[in-house]
Amino acid sequence: MAPASTSFTAFALFMGIAMSITAFPVLARIILEGDLTRSHPGTVSLGCAAVDDISAWCILCVLVSIVKADGMAQPFIVVAIVLVYIAVMIFLLRPSLRRLLPSNPFSEGPLATSNYNSWAAVLLAFALSSGLATEIIGVHALFGAFLAGTIIPAGHLRTYCKERFEVVASGLLLPLFFAFTGLRTQITLLDSARAWLICAAVLIVAVAGKLGGSMLAARWSGIDWNDSFVVGILMNTRGLMELIALNIGFDLGIISAQMFAMLVLMALISTIMTAPLLACTNRDTIRN
């Protein structure tokens, strides 16, 4: 199922990542709307999803360096440079940003808005520069921009930037991303019974591995079966984070257009099935 130019190692690692990602923002919204914020399965799922996503993105970072490498030693060199870059960002630039960025809110008025806008432009340039740096190193620009966002100190300025950038991201860029992904997803490539059987196998393996694996792990940790099932259902939510990873893999040529369509269908179905499965659980017995 892999393209001829893709090694088995790269393809297998990417399929593992595609099967294991949880959409943390989507999961948080489902937990909030399902009134599971203070429940034991809700808090466990959020914690697991955070660790899960960090692990998946780290593996994806290594995978991108392997795919882009020209020799055997280059992936290790790229990973070493990335680790140095992460250390510089966390231990050098983060304390510097804390001292540099204003900690107190500006006073009201046009001057305050101008100051906030100026700092927002600086932080946006910082995120773009960080993305460019990781792209030059040999991994995807997404990792640099993500890292830049994580080290910006919490405060009024960060909240201001989030509110302003979120309007553009959710109102313009996110719909364009979904439209772009939809146009790339060629369902017509699933033109045979064999292709649909493989697609069904991908979905079964993904759901069994994520829902079943999370449920069994929760049960072995001492959580009762009903709450363990809720944890498995929530962890099976993929959504946006999965689509981002799939687009990266498709751009790098790790997966074919047919496999991309299968994985997109898997991501959508596994996310859509979250609400119906939650409705099948005994909500009265969920432990808070």
N, C-alpha and C positions, 0 to 999 in steps of 0.2 A: 504493500500500500504506500510505501515511501517513494518519493521521486528518485530517479536514477542517481542524481548527484548528491543525495543525502546518505550519510553513513547510518548504520543500524543504531549505533550509540546515540547519535543526535536525535534520531526519530523516536527511539524508545524513551529517552529522557523527556522529550517534549510531550509525548503521549502521557507519561506519568504526571507531568505538570498539569496538562489539560484535564486529567481526571481528578486532580486533587485540589484545585483552586476553589476557594469559597469567596463569594462577593460580600466583603465586609459591610459596605454601605447599604446594600440591599438587605442583608441579614439584619442590620440594626434597625432599618425601617420596618421590617416584618415583625421583629420583636416588639417594637414600640406600638405598632398598630394592633398587634395581637394581645396587648396588655401583659406581656411576658417579661417586662423590664426587671421586675423585682423577683422573678421566679428563679429557682435554682437552675433549670435547664437553659433559661435565657442567658444568665450570667456565665455559665460554663461555655455555652456556644460562642458568645462574644469573645471570651478569652482564647478559646481554641481557634476561632477564625482569625484572630489577630496573629497568633503564632504561625498558623497555617499559611496565611498570605505572605508573611515575611519570609518563611522558609521557601515557598514556591518562587517568589521573586528572586531570592538569592540563587536558587538552582537555575532559574531562567537566565540570570546574569552570567553564570558560569557557562551555560549552554550556548549563549550568544557568542561568548569569547571563543568557544570551541569551534563553532560553525565558521566564524570569521577568520580563524587562525590559518596560517599557511603551513605551519609545521607542528611537530609534536610538542616542542617547548613553548611555543607562543601562548597557548591558553594559560599556562602557569604564570607566565610573565604578565599577561593581562590581568589575571586575578590578583596577583601581587600588587600591581599598580593600583587596581581598584580598591584594595584593602588600605593601601597608603592614602588614597584620595578620601576614603570614608573617614579614616583616622584624622586627617587634616580638617575635614569639614566639621567633625564632631568635637574634637579637642582643641582646635585652634580657632576656626571661624565662628563656631557657636558662642563661645565666651566673648569674642570680639563683637558679635552682633548684639549680645546682651548689653554691652557697654555703649555701643554706638546708637542703637535704636532708642527712641524716646520711650520711657517707661510710663509716663503720666499722660493722660489724654490732653489734647490741645484744647484751648478755650473755644467757645462757640464763635461762629462768624465766618466770613469769606476767607480770612487769613488762615484759620484753622483747617478749612477744607482744602485750601491750596497746599498747606504743609502735609496733610494726609495724602493728597494725590501725588505729591513729589516723592514721598517715601514709598508709596505703592509702586510707582514707576521704577524706583531703585530696586525693590524686592522682585519685581517682575523681570528686570534685567538680570538680577542675580540668579533667578531660576533658569532663565534661558541660557545664561553663560555656563551654569552647572551642567545643563543638558548637553551643550556643545562640548564641554570638557569630556564627559563620559563617552560621547560619540567618537571623539578623537582617540580616546584611550582604546576603544575597540568594543564597547558594549553600547546598548541602545540609549538614546538621549532621554528616554523616559526615566531611567534610573537616576540620572543626575538631577532632573527636575523634581522627582519625588524626594530625593535626599535633601535638596535645598528647602523644600517645603517642611520637612520634618525638623530641621534645625532652627527654623525661625522661632524666636521665643514667643511664648503666649503673652497676650496683652491686648490693649485697645487697638494697636496698629494692625496686629494679625487679624483681629476680628473685622476691622474695617476692610482690609484687603480681601478677606474671605467673602464678605458680603458683596463687594464690588466685582470681584473676579467670578463669583458663582453665578451672577446674572448672565455674564457672557458665556460662561462654560455650559450652564444648564439650558440657557435659552437659545444659543446659537451653535456652539461647538458640539454639544452632546447629540442633538438631533442630526447634525451633519455626519457625525461618526456612525450613528445607527443607520442612516441612509447609505453611507459608504459601505458599511459592512453588509447591508442587505443587497446592494448591487453586486458585491463580490461573491455572495452566496448563490451558487448556481445549482438549484435543486434539480434542474434537468439533467445534471451529470449522474444522478441516481436513476439510471435508465434501465436497470435490470433487476431481477429478483435477487441476484447475488449481492448487488450493491445495497439494496434495502435490508437484506439479512445482515450484512456487515454493519450497517447503520444501527440496526436493532441490537446487535452484539455490543457495539460501542456504548449504547445507552444502558444496556443491562450491566455491563462491567462498571461503568461510571457510577450508577446508582447503587449497585451492590457494594462496590468498594468504598464509596463515601458514606452513604446512609447506613449500610450494614456494618462497615468498619467502625464508624463513629458510635453507633448504637452498642456494639459489643464492647468497645473500649470503655464507654460510659458504664455499662453494666458491670464489667470487671472492676471498675473503680468504686463500686458499691452503690450506684444509683439504681433505683428500681426500674422495671422494664418499661413502664409507661413514660417516665421521664427520660430514659435512655432512648426510646423511640423518638421523642420530641427533639433531643439533641441531634440524632441522626438526620431527621427531617430538615432541621435548620442548617446543619452543616452541608447538606446536599444542594443548597442554594448557590448558584454560580453567577449568572447575570453578567454585569458590565465587566468585572475583572477578568472573567473568562474570555470575553470577546476581545479585550485588549491584548491578552496573551496570544490568542489565535491569530490576530492580525499581525503580530510580530513574527510568529512562526511562519505565516504564509508569505510575508514580505521577504524573509530570509530563505525561502525555498525549502524549509524543513518538511512541510506537509504539502500535498497536492491540492488542487482545487476541489477534487471530489472529497478528500478527507476533511478539508476545511468546511464544506457544506455539512458533512456528517457531524462534526464537532459543534458547529453552530446550532444545529437541530438539537443535539444533546444538551447544550447549555440552556437553550430556551425551554425545552421540555422539563428538565430537572428543576428549573426555577419556577415554572408555572405549576408544577405538581406540589409545591410547598404548601400553599394554602389549603387545597383539598385534603392533603394528608394530615395537616394539623387539625382540620375539622373532624377527622376520624378518631382523634385521641380523646381521652377522658380528661377534660380540662379541670374538673373538680378535684382530681387527685394530684395535680401538678404541685410540687412542693415549692413554697416560697422561702 
